[in-house]
Amino acid sequence: MSTTVFQPMDMTTAEALLKEAKQILDQLGLAFFLRHGTCLGAVRDQAFIPWDDDLDLGSVIGLHGLTVEKVHEAAAEFRKHGYNAEIIDSDLHMSVDLKKSGIQMDWTCYHIIGDSIYQWPVVKIPVSLHENLKGIDFLGTQFMVPNPPEEYFRLKYGPDWMTPKEAGGFEQEVLDLMEEGATSGETSEILRLSDSRDTETHTGSLKVVDVNGDTVEGAEVTLAATTVLTGLDIAKTNQHGFVYFSLPEEAGYVVAVELGGNKEILYLEELEPNVDYLYKPDVENPSGRANALTAL
């Protein structure tokens, strides 16, 4: 894996591609809604959030006639329009990774689980908010958003969603919400963190070092899966700088490391079982990194 550092989008190009994506999906008769930061900026600010690095669209498989087959058909149509379109399927959603003209667009098609869908990292959102979508004026046209959007933002970002945050602020609020309502039961045990290794259950570890490469004891590590219902857990590194864990499968994970009063949230780490990882901060890029962990 190579480290990526996310940069803000070119907003003019992002606007053109968002309108093009709307045209493609509208012509296919597929309902979609703005989600995450794209939705927040459109509703709260009537603009893109200045530091946003991608466009976020959503649909729900099983609502408005959307099927798995139609997701594949839509991805093929995006390719005809010059997009690099990759479908990544998981327990929680089908993610259509779209890239064009230097812009990243994520069209996530959620699977219904019970009466809910699960948005990044694993925040429970009622399906009912997506049954009768609300139209809003944005960028000189109309887009759909969850209805009511205020309830969506409260569940996704907490009660203070109207207050603009700097980059990384909302990621922390989402993790805080997960801490209050993390998945319970057997699945949450799969991801239990510890500062001591259990050879029968632990399949990997994370070692934390500082900018000089020195081992850090007492660094707080948070781990949460983004594609399976495993819950979230927190542990502090031992005297050798390690925490240990059991990953249910190779998947996307959020890893947060609090070190020396600073907390970095790595919200796009592709991790796999039976691998030991190393975390080292980057003074030139204190936030916005992806695939920042390296194998020991």
FISE-478886 format. One record per residue (C-alpha): residue in three letters; z, x, y negated; residue number from 1. Coordinates in Angstrom, 1 decimal. Each point is the difference from the previous one (the first is absolute). Layout:
REM FISE-478886
> ALA:Z:X:Y:NUM
...
***
This chain:
REM FISE-478886
> MET:0.0:0.0:0.0:1
> SER:-0.7:1.2:-3.6:2
> THR:2.1:-1.0:-2.9:3
> THR:-1.6:-2.5:-2.5:4
> VAL:1.3:-0.6:-3.5:5
> PHE:-0.9:-3.4:-1.4:6
> GLN:-1.4:-0.2:-3.5:7
> PRO:-0.5:-3.0:-2.2:8
> MET:-3.3:-1.9:0.4:9
> ASP:-2.8:0.1:-2.5:10
> MET:0.6:-3.4:-1.3:11
> THR:-3.6:-0.8:-1.1:12
> THR:-1.3:0.8:3.5:13
> ALA:2.9:-1.9:1.6:14
> GLU:-0.8:-3.1:-2.0:15
> ALA:-3.7:0.1:1.1:16
> LEU:0.9:0.5:3.7:17
> LEU:2.7:-2.8:-0.1:18
> LYS:-2.6:-2.4:-1.4:19
> GLU:-2.6:1.2:2.6:20
> ALA:2.5:-0.5:2.8:21
> LYS:0.7:-3.5:-1.2:22
> GLN:-3.8:-0.8:0.0:23
> ILE:-0.3:1.3:3.5:24
> LEU:2.9:-2.0:1.4:25
> ASP:-0.9:-3.1:-2.0:26
> GLN:-3.6:0.1:1.4:27
> LEU:1.5:0.2:3.5:28
> GLY:2.3:-2.9:-0.7:29
> LEU:3.1:2.0:0.7:30
> ALA:3.1:-0.8:-2.0:31
> PHE:2.0:3.0:-1.3:32
> PHE:2.8:0.6:-2.5:33
> LEU:1.1:2.9:-2.1:34
> ARG:3.2:1.7:1.3:35
> HIS:2.4:2.8:-0.7:36
> GLY:-0.5:1.9:-3.3:37
> THR:-3.4:-1.6:-0.6:38
> CYS:1.5:-3.4:0.0:39
> LEU:3.0:1.0:-2.0:40
> GLY:-2.1:1.6:-2.7:41
> ALA:-2.4:-3.0:-0.1:42
> VAL:2.8:-2.6:-0.4:43
> ARG:2.6:1.9:-2.0:44
> ASP:-2.1:2.2:-2.2:45
> GLN:-3.5:-1.5:0.2:46
> ALA:-1.2:3.5:0.8:47
> PHE:0.1:2.7:2.7:48
> ILE:3.3:1.9:0.1:49
> PRO:-0.9:3.4:-1.7:50
> TRP:1.2:2.2:2.8:51
> ASP:-1.3:-2.1:2.9:52
> ASP:-2.1:2.0:2.5:53
> ASP:-1.7:-2.7:2.0:54
> LEU:-1.1:-3.7:0.1:55
> ASP:1.9:-2.4:2.2:56
> LEU:-1.6:-3.1:1.5:57
> GLY:1.4:-2.2:2.7:58
> SER:-0.9:-2.9:2.4:59
> VAL:1.8:-1.7:2.8:60
> ILE:-1.6:-0.2:3.5:61
> GLY:0.3:-3.6:1.1:62
> LEU:-0.1:-1.4:-3.6:63
> HIS:-3.0:-1.3:-1.8:64
> GLY:-2.2:0.5:3.1:65
> LEU:0.5:3.8:0.2:66
> THR:-0.4:1.5:3.4:67
> VAL:0.0:3.5:1.4:68
> GLU:-3.7:-0.3:0.5:69
> LYS:-0.6:-0.9:-3.6:70
> VAL:2.0:3.1:-1.1:71
> HIS:-2.4:2.2:1.9:72
> GLU:-3.0:-1.9:-1.5:73
> ALA:1.4:0.5:-3.5:74
> ALA:0.6:3.8:0.6:75
> ALA:-3.7:0.2:1.1:76
> GLU:-1.1:-1.7:-3.2:77
> PHE:2.1:2.4:-2.1:78
> ARG:-1.8:2.9:1.7:79
> LYS:-3.3:-1.5:-1.0:80
> HIS:1.2:0.2:-3.6:81
> GLY:0.8:3.7:0.3:82
> TYR:3.7:-0.1:0.9:83
> ASN:1.5:2.2:2.7:84
> ALA:1.8:-2.7:1.9:85
> GLU:2.5:0.8:2.8:86
> ILE:2.1:-2.6:1.8:87
> ILE:3.5:1.0:1.2:88
> ASP:1.6:-2.6:2.2:89
> SER:3.8:-0.2:0.6:90
> ASP:2.6:-2.5:1.1:91
> LEU:0.5:-1.3:-3.6:92
> HIS:-3.5:0.0:-1.4:93
> MET:-3.6:1.1:0.0:94
> SER:-0.5:2.4:-2.9:95
> VAL:-3.5:0.5:-1.3:96
> ASP:-0.1:3.3:-1.7:97
> LEU:-2.8:-0.1:-2.6:98
> LYS:-1.1:3.0:-2.1:99
> LYS:-2.8:0.2:-2.6:100
> SER:-0.6:2.0:-3.2:101
> GLY:3.3:1.8:0.4:102
> ILE:2.0:-3.3:0.1:103
> GLN:2.3:-0.9:2.9:104
> MET:0.1:-3.7:0.8:105
> ASP:2.2:-1.5:2.7:106
> TRP:-0.9:-3.5:1.3:107
> THR:2.9:-0.8:2.4:108
> CYS:-0.4:-3.0:2.3:109
> TYR:3.4:-1.0:1.2:110
> HIS:1.0:-1.4:3.4:111
> ILE:2.3:-3.0:-0.2:112
> ILE:3.3:0.7:1.8:113
> GLY:2.1:-3.1:0.2:114
> ASP:-0.3:-1.5:-3.4:115
> SER:-0.5:3.3:-1.9:116
> ILE:-2.1:3.0:-0.7:117
> TYR:1.4:3.5:-0.5:118
> GLN:-1.1:2.0:-3.0:119
> TRP:0.5:3.7:-0.7:120
> PRO:2.1:1.5:1.3:121
> VAL:1.4:-2.9:2.1:122
> VAL:1.0:-2.7:-2.6:123
> LYS:0.1:-3.5:1.4:124
> ILE:-2.1:-2.5:-2.1:125
> PRO:-0.4:-3.7:0.9:126
> VAL:-3.5:-1.0:1.0:127
> SER:0.5:-3.1:-2.1:128
> LEU:-0.5:2.1:-3.2:129
> HIS:-3.6:0.6:1.2:130
> GLU:-1.0:-3.5:1.1:131
> ASN:-0.9:-1.4:-3.4:132
> LEU:-0.9:3.0:-2.1:133
> LYS:0.2:0.0:-3.8:134
> GLY:-2.9:0.9:-2.2:135
> ILE:0.6:2.3:-3.0:136
> ASP:-2.4:1.3:-2.6:137
> PHE:-0.3:3.8:0.3:138
> LEU:-2.7:2.4:-1.2:139
> GLY:-2.1:-2.9:-1.3:140
> THR:-0.2:-1.8:3.3:141
> GLN:2.4:-1.9:2.4:142
> PHE:2.0:1.6:2.8:143
> MET:2.4:-1.6:2.4:144
> VAL:3.6:1.0:0.4:145
> PRO:3.0:-1.2:2.2:146
> ASN:1.4:-3.3:-1.2:147
> PRO:2.4:0.1:-1.8:148
> PRO:-0.6:3.6:-0.9:149
> GLU:3.5:0.3:-1.5:150
> GLU:1.6:-0.7:3.4:151
> TYR:-2.4:2.6:1.6:152
> PHE:1.1:2.6:-2.5:153
> ARG:3.7:-0.8:0.5:154
> LEU:-0.3:0.5:3.7:155
> LYS:-2.2:3.1:-0.2:156
> TYR:1.6:1.8:-2.9:157
> GLY:3.4:-1.6:-0.7:158
> PRO:1.3:-2.2:-2.9:159
> ASP:-0.9:2.7:-2.6:160
> TRP:-3.7:-0.1:0.7:161
> MET:-0.9:-0.9:-3.6:162
> THR:1.4:3.3:-1.3:163
> PRO:-2.8:2.7:0.1:164
> LYS:1.0:3.1:2.1:165
> GLU:-1.4:3.5:0.0:166
> ALA:-1.9:1.1:3.0:167
> GLY:2.3:0.0:3.1:168
> GLY:2.4:-2.5:-1.5:169
> PHE:-1.2:-3.0:1.9:170
> GLU:-0.3:1.9:3.3:171
> GLN:3.8:0.6:-0.2:172
> GLU:0.7:-3.7:-0.7:173
> VAL:-2.1:-0.9:3.1:174
> LEU:2.1:2.4:2.1:175
> ASP:3.2:-1.5:-1.5:176
> LEU:-1.2:-3.5:1.1:177
> MET:-0.6:1.3:3.5:178
> GLU:3.5:1.5:0.2:179
> GLU:1.4:-3.5:-0.7:180
> GLY:-2.2:-1.7:2.5:181
> ALA:-1.1:2.6:2.6:182
> THR:-1.1:-1.3:3.3:183
> SER:2.8:-0.5:2.5:184
> GLY:0.1:0.0:3.7:185
> GLU:-1.4:2.3:2.6:186
> THR:-3.0:1.1:-2.1:187
> SER:2.1:1.4:-2.7:188
> GLU:1.7:2.3:2.5:189
> ILE:-3.3:1.7:0.7:190
> LEU:0.0:1.7:-3.4:191
> ARG:3.7:0.8:-0.3:192
> LEU:0.6:3.3:-1.9:193
> SER:2.7:2.4:0.9:194
> ASP:1.2:3.5:-1.1:195
> SER:0.5:0.9:3.7:196
> ARG:-2.6:0.1:2.7:197
> ASP:0.1:-2.3:3.0:198
> THR:-2.3:1.6:2.5:199
> GLU:-0.4:-3.4:1.9:200
> THR:-1.2:-2.0:-3.0:201
> HIS:-1.1:2.2:-2.9:202
> THR:-3.7:1.1:0.1:203
> GLY:-0.2:1.9:-3.3:204
> SER:1.7:1.3:-3.0:205
> LEU:-0.3:0.7:-3.7:206
> LYS:1.2:3.2:-1.6:207
> VAL:0.7:0.1:-3.7:208
> VAL:-0.3:3.2:-2.0:209
> ASP:0.1:0.6:-3.8:210
> VAL:-2.8:1.5:-2.1:211
> ASN:1.1:3.5:1.1:212
> GLY:-0.2:-1.0:3.7:213
> ASP:3.7:0.0:0.4:214
> THR:1.6:-2.5:2.4:215
> VAL:1.7:-3.0:-1.8:216
> GLU:3.1:-1.6:1.5:217
> GLY:0.9:-3.6:-1.1:218
> ALA:-3.5:-1.0:-1.2:219
> GLU:-0.4:-3.8:0.4:220
> VAL:-3.0:-1.0:2.0:221
> THR:-1.4:-3.6:0.2:222
> LEU:-2.6:-0.9:2.6:223
> ALA:-1.9:-3.3:0.4:224
> ALA:-3.1:-1.0:1.9:225
> THR:-2.8:-1.7:-1.8:226
> THR:-2.0:-1.4:2.9:227
> VAL:2.7:-1.1:2.5:228
> LEU:3.2:-2.0:-0.2:229
> THR:2.5:2.8:0.5:230
> GLY:2.3:-0.4:-3.0:231
> LEU:1.3:2.7:-2.3:232
> ASP:2.7:2.6:0.5:233
> ILE:1.7:2.8:-2.0:234
> ALA:1.7:3.2:1.0:235
> LYS:1.0:3.3:-1.6:236
> THR:-1.2:3.4:1.2:237
> ASN:2.5:2.1:2.1:238
> GLN:1.0:3.6:-0.8:239
> HIS:-3.3:1.2:1.3:240
> GLY:-2.0:-2.4:-2.2:241
> PHE:-1.1:-2.4:2.8:242
> VAL:0.0:-3.7:0.6:243
> TYR:-1.2:-1.4:3.4:244
> PHE:-1.9:-3.1:0.8:245
> SER:-2.0:-1.9:2.6:246
> LEU:-3.4:-1.3:-1.2:247
> PRO:-1.3:-3.1:1.9:248
> GLU:-3.6:1.1:-0.4:249
> GLU:-2.5:2.0:-2.1:250
> ALA:-0.2:-2.0:-3.2:251
> GLY:0.5:0.0:-3.7:252
> TYR:3.5:0.6:-1.3:253
> VAL:1.9:0.2:-3.3:254
> VAL:2.2:3.0:-0.3:255
> ALA:2.4:0.4:-3.0:256
> VAL:2.0:3.2:-0.5:257
> GLU:2.8:0.3:-2.6:258
> LEU:0.6:3.6:-0.7:259
> GLY:2.1:1.5:-2.8:260
> GLY:0.1:-3.3:-1.9:261
> ASN:-3.8:-0.5:0.2:262
> LYS:-1.6:-2.5:2.4:263
> GLU:-3.6:0.2:1.1:264
> ILE:-1.5:-3.0:1.8:265
> LEU:-2.9:0.9:2.3:266
> TYR:-1.5:-3.4:0.6:267
> LEU:-3.0:1.1:2.1:268
> GLU:1.0:2.3:2.8:269
> GLU:-1.8:-0.1:3.4:270
> LEU:2.6:1.0:2.5:271
> GLU:0.0:0.1:3.8:272
> PRO:2.6:0.3:2.8:273
> ASN:0.9:3.4:1.5:274
> VAL:-0.6:1.9:-3.2:275
> ASP:2.5:1.8:-2.2:276
> TYR:-0.8:-0.1:-3.7:277
> LEU:0.9:2.0:-3.1:278
> TYR:0.7:-1.3:-3.5:279
> LYS:-0.3:2.3:-3.0:280
> PRO:-0.1:-1.2:-3.6:281
> ASP:-2.9:0.9:-2.3:282
> VAL:1.1:0.8:-3.6:283
> GLU:-3.6:-0.5:-1.3:284
> ASN:-0.3:-3.4:1.7:285
> PRO:3.4:-1.6:0.2:286
> SER:-1.5:-3.5:0.8:287
> GLY:-3.1:-1.6:1.2:288
> ARG:-0.5:2.2:3.1:289
> ALA:-1.3:-1.3:3.3:290
> ASN:0.0:1.7:3.4:291
> ALA:2.4:2.5:-1.6:292
> LEU:2.0:0.7:3.2:293
> THR:-1.2:2.9:2.2:294
> ALA:0.6:0.6:3.7:295
> LEU:2.6:2.7:0.8:296
***
